């Protein structure tokens, strides 16, 4: 990707390092949003590490294009970016326990890595805000998105893309006062998100197409997972993306069929999609730390 630089973030504890937690962020955000969670983890001896995915945060496509992974097939490039970032930090700290956390879009990238099994040495995978959709439905939506992208330009968003990506989820909440109510139940957290200049307020047709490509790969019942580390699915009980728990359970059933070592499904009361930034995020932090410490 010409002129595209991938920015990485690393937060280190002051004392002894107990392990590394790599985060793969969601579709509209960036790694800088994880400062508070990073502080919590570093206070307990863990490195927090991650990259701004292409088109997000400081990793702008060709240096200036927001919300765009690249041409069709660029999903694999993004998965490679995450894998290569894993290799870089693993080379520096080869003997430390390693954990992968994928949120939303990031959960499908992690699931893709689990399927491809590129010799990952992982102590546990945590999938946050993941879900399930039928590959047939996903292919139908992808066709519509591709046609829309051809008309408007795949680097741009349209009202149709907004409806498919976000507004259908927002409609689940009758009291919605913004286009991010589906994401966060807490008004203060929503305001911080909406006022963050590095967070995307829209996604391009091309980016949404590539997410659909990734979901088609990971929701394929014939796909095989050989990575046998413990896998945990965490979501808000009021997460529309996870169908208020139903989609999370469907995802777990599929992952088991694919060969994953599912250990636990946890739905957090009164929380929506983004559980690491919600009102009760400290409860989520503690729950994740407990998982990490059980898998040292």
HUVENNOR-V383945 format. One line per field, one symbol per residue. phi: phi as a letter, one per 30 degrees, with the letter a starting at -180 (. if undefined). psi: psi as a letter, one per 40 degrees, with the letter a starting at -180 (. if undefined). A space follows every 10 residues. Layout:
BEGIN
phi->???
psi->???
END
This chain:
BEGIN
phi->.eicccccbb ccddcdcclb ccccdddcca dddceddded dddcjcdcba bddeibhccd dhibccibdk dejdeddded eddddddddd ddbdcdebbc cccheddddd ddddddhdhd cbdaccccid abbdeddddd ddeddddddd dcjddccbdd dedddbdddd ddcdcecadc dddbdcdddd ddddcddcdd cbcddddded ddedddddcd dddcccdcdd bbcbaddcdd dchhjddddd ddddedddjd cdcacbcddi ccdcddbddc ddddeddded deddbd
psi->hhehhhhihh hiidahhdih hhhhiadeai ddeedddddd ddeeehhhii ihiheibegh hfeehifhda iheedddddd dddddddddd ddgdeiihih hhhbdddddd ddddddgffh ghdihhhhfi ahihdddddd dddddddddd deheeiiidd dddddddddd eehdeheiee dddhehdddd ddddeheehh eiiidddddd ddddddddeh eeihhehfih hhhhiidfhd deffdddddd dddddddeei ghdihhhhif ibdgeeeidf dddddddddd dddef.
END
